[in-house]
């Protein structure tokens, strides 16, 4: 197994994909590594753990080391912007258009808590009330 350290990353909560057919199967990691965006890495308590304060994802013999916090600016400029364009052209005509809107988890603590793995802070239950970036 070899390790990679993405330059940028976010974990999304999606109900349905706007850019491909189908429903999402769980929290999805999307990351940028060496200029390529990777997707379709579904996180769960079996393939994700915490080591030295980093989220670690084992994916098909690749250890993805997620340092720092999710990059919300990258989320806005890429994933969310793409959804907004799709929604303006196509989604607004669908009664379930809100099901396609991507949400980015706000922090590593929230992701760990959502997956039911060891949290990075003991007080996450009290301080993790806001789950998603830019959502009330």
C-alpha positions as CSV (number, residue, x, y, z in Angstrom):
1,X,0.0,0.0,0.0
2,X,1.3,3.4,-0.9
3,X,0.2,6.8,0.5
4,X,-0.9,10.0,-1.2
5,X,-1.4,13.4,0.2
6,X,-4.1,15.4,-1.7
7,X,-3.5,19.1,-2.2
8,X,-7.3,19.8,-1.7
9,X,-10.1,17.7,-0.5
10,X,-13.8,17.8,0.7
11,X,-16.3,15.2,1.8
12,X,-19.7,15.6,0.3
13,X,-23.2,14.6,1.4
14,X,-25.2,13.9,-1.7
15,X,-28.6,12.4,-2.2
16,X,-28.5,12.2,-5.9
17,X,-25.7,13.0,-8.4
18,X,-26.4,15.9,-10.8
19,X,-23.4,15.0,-13.0
20,X,-24.1,11.2,-13.4
21,X,-26.9,8.8,-13.0
22,X,-27.7,7.4,-9.6
23,X,-27.9,7.9,-5.9
24,X,-24.9,8.5,-3.6
25,X,-24.1,5.6,-1.3
26,X,-22.7,7.6,1.6
27,X,-20.3,10.4,2.5
28,X,-18.1,10.8,-0.7
29,X,-14.5,12.0,-0.7
30,X,-13.4,14.2,-3.6
31,X,-9.8,15.3,-3.8
32,X,-7.2,16.9,-6.0
33,X,-3.9,15.1,-6.4
34,X,-1.2,16.0,-8.9
35,X,-3.7,18.0,-11.0
36,X,-6.4,15.3,-11.2
37,X,-9.7,15.3,-9.4
38,X,-10.7,11.9,-7.9
39,X,-14.2,11.0,-6.8
40,X,-16.4,8.1,-5.9
41,X,-14.5,7.2,-2.7
42,X,-17.3,6.4,-0.3
43,X,-16.3,6.7,3.3
44,X,-17.4,4.4,6.1
45,X,-16.2,3.2,9.5
46,X,-14.3,0.3,7.9
47,X,-12.1,2.2,5.4
48,X,-11.6,5.5,7.4
49,X,-9.8,6.1,10.6
50,X,-7.8,8.8,12.5
51,X,-4.1,8.8,12.9
52,X,-1.9,11.6,14.2
53,X,-4.9,14.0,13.8
54,X,-5.4,13.2,10.1
55,X,-8.2,11.4,8.5
56,X,-6.9,8.3,6.7
57,X,-8.9,6.5,4.0
58,X,-7.8,3.1,2.7
59,X,-9.1,2.9,-0.9
60,X,-8.1,-0.1,-3.1
61,X,-4.6,-0.4,-1.7
62,X,-4.0,3.4,-1.6
63,X,-3.8,5.2,1.7
64,X,-5.2,8.7,1.3
65,X,-4.0,11.0,4.0
66,X,-6.3,13.9,4.5
67,X,-4.4,16.7,6.3
68,X,-6.0,19.8,7.7
69,X,-9.6,20.7,7.1
70,X,-11.8,20.4,4.0
71,X,-11.1,23.1,1.4
72,X,-14.4,24.9,1.2
73,X,-13.1,27.5,-1.3
74,X,-12.2,24.6,-3.7
75,X,-15.7,23.2,-3.1
76,X,-17.3,26.6,-4.0
77,X,-15.2,27.1,-7.1
78,X,-15.6,23.6,-8.5
79,X,-18.3,21.3,-7.3
80,X,-20.9,23.8,-6.1
81,X,-20.3,26.1,-9.1
82,X,-20.9,23.1,-11.4
83,X,-24.1,22.2,-9.6
84,X,-25.3,25.8,-9.8
85,X,-24.9,25.8,-13.6
86,X,-26.6,22.5,-13.9
87,X,-29.4,23.7,-11.6
88,X,-30.0,26.8,-13.7
89,X,-30.2,24.9,-17.0
90,X,-31.8,21.6,-15.9
91,X,-32.4,21.1,-12.2
92,X,-34.9,23.9,-11.7
93,X,-37.3,22.0,-13.9
94,X,-37.2,18.9,-11.7
95,X,-39.6,18.8,-8.7
96,X,-36.8,17.2,-6.6
97,X,-34.1,19.7,-7.6
98,X,-32.9,20.2,-4.0
99,X,-32.0,16.4,-3.8
100,X,-29.1,17.2,-6.2
101,X,-27.5,20.0,-4.2
102,X,-24.1,19.0,-2.9
103,X,-23.2,19.7,0.7
104,X,-19.7,19.7,2.1
105,X,-19.0,18.6,5.6
106,X,-17.5,21.5,7.5
107,X,-14.7,19.8,9.4
108,X,-12.8,16.6,10.1
109,X,-14.5,16.4,13.5
110,X,-17.9,16.3,11.8
111,X,-16.8,13.7,9.3
112,X,-15.4,11.5,12.1
113,X,-18.6,11.9,14.2
114,X,-20.8,11.2,11.1
115,X,-18.9,7.9,10.4
116,X,-19.0,6.9,14.1
117,X,-15.2,6.7,14.4
118,X,-13.1,8.3,17.1
119,X,-13.6,12.0,17.1
120,X,-10.7,14.3,17.1
121,X,-12.0,16.4,20.0
122,X,-13.9,15.0,23.0
123,X,-16.3,17.9,23.0
124,X,-17.5,17.3,19.4
125,X,-21.0,16.5,20.5
126,X,-21.4,20.0,21.9
127,X,-19.4,21.9,19.3
128,X,-20.5,20.1,16.1
129,X,-23.9,21.5,15.7
130,X,-23.3,22.9,12.2
131,X,-22.7,19.9,10.0
132,X,-22.3,21.5,6.5
133,X,-20.4,24.4,5.1
134,X,-22.5,27.4,4.2
135,X,-25.7,25.9,5.6
136,X,-27.8,27.0,8.6
